[in-house]
Amino acid sequence: MAVPRIIVSGLGFITSIGNDRTAVTDSLRHLRSGIERHDFFPGHKLPVKVLGTLKGFDTAALQWAGWKWPAGYQFQPEALRGMAPHGLYALCAVEQAVADARLQPADLTSSETGLFCASAGSPRLTRHYLNQIHDSNGERIPPMGVVSTIAGTLNFNLAAHLGVRGAVAGFVSACASSTLALGYAHDEIRLGRLSRVLVVGGEDLNADAIYPFQGMRALSRNPDPAKASRPFDRQRDGFVGTGGAVALVLEEAGSALARGAPIYAEMLGWGQSADGQSISGSDPTGRGLALAMQRAMQASGVGPADIDYVNAHATSTPAGDASEAHALRAVFSDTGAQPCVSSTKALTGHGLSLSGVMETGFCALSLAEGLIPGAANLENPDPACAGLNLPRETLAASPRTILKNSSGFGGSNVCVVLRRWNN
Amino acid sequence: MINSVEAQKCIRETLVGFPPRVISAYHTFAEGGDAANLDIVVLGVLHFYLAKKPAEPLDALPGTTRLVEDLGCDSLTMMDTIFMVETLFKVRIDDAELIQLTTLDELRLHLRRLVKESGPAAA
């Protein structure tokens, strides 16, 4: 039996740089940032003043009934009642991706369709519900206190809402989670167990989700939205938080072609590794990430010289970016390859477990639209980047093959390889 | 007391998104305490949380309509409804009582009794 070719046939974006494919593409092309000054607690003493904000949403209310979202989406209470804010964002992104891929309701409820999700859950709602329980001496326990808050909340809610029957799973590897979801989705399709998987990542974007990272001094203290997130720059001092949701339809090419769906990219393969060192920090040598890149390329049947662009994980933290730079040099520079490298987190901020599928979506757009996103906000590259090709502006190029890197707490490294579709 | 300023603010926030008829019935009940408005609120809350809305309003359905079998009321829907009703009327429904509520009439009548027993604090 022929090995199926696996492609991206649908994309949906709720991100700081745009709430649909067109807006996101435009932002990538013109390096338009989604980062703004933002105070969660006006007057607070925390030195974090910027955020990759979402536009057109208001999820400040603790109850979903008080949320607002852009015109054009209509959701019934039963779709929202068990959700955290990132569930709302995910509903919007899924609606876009499903329409984009020309999927019908029967396609979604087919036993051939799976749903893989990634999110960190909702710390804010967790706090709210636990406070209710404690304040009432345990007498008042909100019914949705579990399903709307824990890390599986996206898969619980979306599977029920969409009627998914093929498979449903959640992935919890911090900032590598949704890339891992893509990898296992790819395997399920390749093994013939499923025809398609809807891969969704989402994050809440509020103080409870972002500020705890200040406890490990991982957030940028730079108050300038144009400079706070500057991956690979000498002056970088931490990441800028963001949230939202992205949905990506990954499927066997034949079924997409039969529906006349667009094909943004082919996913050739993926690889992963573990650093085996730290709870949160990357291996300073970059060995783990280098291994994941090599495995992804090997599984995809390509080598370093075939890669035209690397969408780096680089979040703008001093240690993480240096580690990735070492890994990139080992895999590419040391073998004579010089792909373009950039981290689009300079524009979006760091979407945590959302970031992998979000940036893979950007890579799919890069292949389909013929562009290579530039390294925004990069003025003085870290010496660790010596020899890396870091274009400052977006290039009107036609990349053929792209490598997407992700790393997460616990030393998780996951990489995927995408190629321009050629039937 | 649900008539206090603070309580009313809390109730306003709690009822965000509910149909105007339910909100209006709630406030009318708070002022007059009549059972008809209590019924409108209780069934309105249940209707709000039902995943599949029935073709007819709940108060037009027979009182013998079964919550699970006829309306598709799952455990989360039931608990959402009870939690909201408890919040609105400052009453408590025990687990043992809850499993006895299987029809619209049983739900309505049980809430009427609880609210009446709770007296001024509930109304």
Interface residues (C-beta under 8 A of the other chain):
Chain A: A61 Q63 W64 A65 G66 P77 E78 R81 G82 E139 R140 P142 P143 M144 V147
Chain B: E13 T14 V16 G17 F18 F48 Y49 L50 A51 L76 M79 D80 F83 E86 R92
